[in-house]
Amino acid sequence: MSFVGPRPLAVKEQRTYEQTIEGFDKRLSVMPGLTGLGQLCADRLDKKEWLKYDLAYIEKMSPWLDLKIVLLSALVTILGRWDRRGARALLKWGLKEFMDL
């Protein structure tokens, strides 16, 4: 496991989503992480939206993007604002390229 990457799911949950959401298995092409774009941007109950952000991360992954995600995750945790994460926070940290997903 790494710091940044698609959030790991239980095996049964992963298989269920693979059967119901096309392309969900692509999340497994990289090492799972403790935090990622899906955790920061997506509605936690909408797995299709989560998948869009995970695939965008996989396509654009870089050490610089990882650093931005880790810093933003730490800031959101320190401020206790996981329930209010979203567009404004992403723009402040220079993640504009993911706003149109």
Rosetta blueprint (number, residue, H / E / L):
1 M L
2 S E
3 F E
4 V E
5 G L
6 P L
7 R L
8 P L
9 L L
10 A L
11 V H
12 K H
13 E H
14 Q H
15 R H
16 T H
17 Y H
18 E H
19 Q H
20 T H
21 I L
22 E L
23 G L
24 F H
25 D H
26 K H
27 R H
28 L H
29 S H
30 V L
31 M L
32 P L
33 G E
34 L E
35 T E
36 G L
37 L H
38 G H
39 Q H
40 L H
41 C H
42 A L
43 D L
44 R L
45 L L
46 D L
47 K H
48 K H
49 E H
50 W H
51 L H
52 K H
53 Y H
54 D H
55 L H
56 A H
57 Y H
58 I H
59 E H
60 K H
61 M L
62 S L
63 P H
64 W H
65 L H
66 D H
67 L H
68 K H
69 I H
70 V H
71 L H
72 L H
73 S H
74 A H
75 L H
76 V H
77 T H
78 I H
79 L H
80 G L
81 R L
82 W H
83 D H
84 R H
85 R L
86 G L
87 A H
88 R H
89 A H
90 L H
91 L H
92 K H
93 W L
94 G L
95 L L
96 K H
97 E H
98 F H
99 M L
100 D L
101 L L
